[in-house]
Structures are given as C-alpha cells and as structure tokens.
C-alpha cells in the first residue's frame, strides 16, 4: 500500500512539475519566437506593435496551457477515484 501511494504521489509531482514548466516556458518562448520570426521578420512591424502582438500570442498560449492543466487535473482526478467494492 505504501509503495502504491508513493508511486501515485510521484506521478502527481511529475505531472505538476511538467505543467509548471510548460506554463512558464511556453509563453516566453512563443513571445520571442513570434516577435523575432513573424512580427519583426515576416511582417516587418515596428517595435511597439510587434511587442503588443507578441504579448497577445503569449497570453493565448498561456491560457491554452492553463486550460490543459485544469482539464488534466479535473478529469484525471475523476478517472482515478477509487470505487468502493462490497
């Protein structure tokens, strides 16, 4: 029983750590890649509009990552709820 509990706690920790890294890293990466390659490079925008649009992209990516975490936390928890056997 203790081994199973520790295994599930490790799985939960890995899941939370993974989603934390995704929530922190993806918006930053999407900001700079969209700014440098798309808004500055392809579209040739000035610095201020480029920064604003890139921030918008980062906000959208952040909401998607948060939504994925909430979805995983909500539905994964329901699927692992133990059923009572008589």
N, C-alpha and C positions, 0 to 999 in steps of 0.2 A: 504494500500500500504506500509506503514512504517513497519508494522508487518511482511509482507512478505519479505521485504528487509532485516530486521534484522534476520529473520529466515534463509534466504539463506546465509547471512554473517556468522551466527553461524555454519551452515553446512560446509561452506568453511573453517572456522577456525578449526573445529573439524577434517576435512579431512587432512588439512595441518599438524596439531599437531600429528595426528596419523601417517602419513607418516614420519614426522621428527623423532619421537620416533623409528619407525621401521628402518629408515636409520641409526640412531645412535646405537641402541641396537643390532640389529641382527648380524652385522659383528663382534662386540665384543663378543657376546655370541657364535657365530659359531667358532671364532678363538679359544677360550678357550676350548669349548667342543670338537672340532675336535683334538686339541692338546692333551688334557688330556686323552680322552677316545679312540681315534682312533690311532693317530700317536705315542703317547707315550705308551699307554696301549696295543692295539692290535698289532701294527706293531713293537713296541719296538725301535723306532728310537732314535738317539742321539738328543741333544737339538737343535742344529743349523738346521739340516734338518727338524726337527719337527716344528720349528718356521717358516721356509720358506714355507713349505707346508700348514701350518695352515693360514699363511698370504694370500696365494693363495686362499684358501677356503673363507676367509673373503672378499677378493676382488671380487670374483664371487658373493657372497651373496649380497654385496653392489651394484654391477651392476644390479642384479635382482631387488633389492628394488628400486633403482633409475629408472629403466625401468618401474616398476609398477606405480611409482608416475607420471612419464611423460605420460604414457599411460592413466592413470586416469585423469590427468589434461587436456590432449588434447581431449580425446573422451567424457569425462563428460561435458566439456565446450560446445562441439558441440551439444550434446543432449539437453542442457538447453537453447540454444539460442532461444529467443522468435521469433515467426514467426509473420509477420505483417499481420493483417487482414483488409480487406477493407469493 
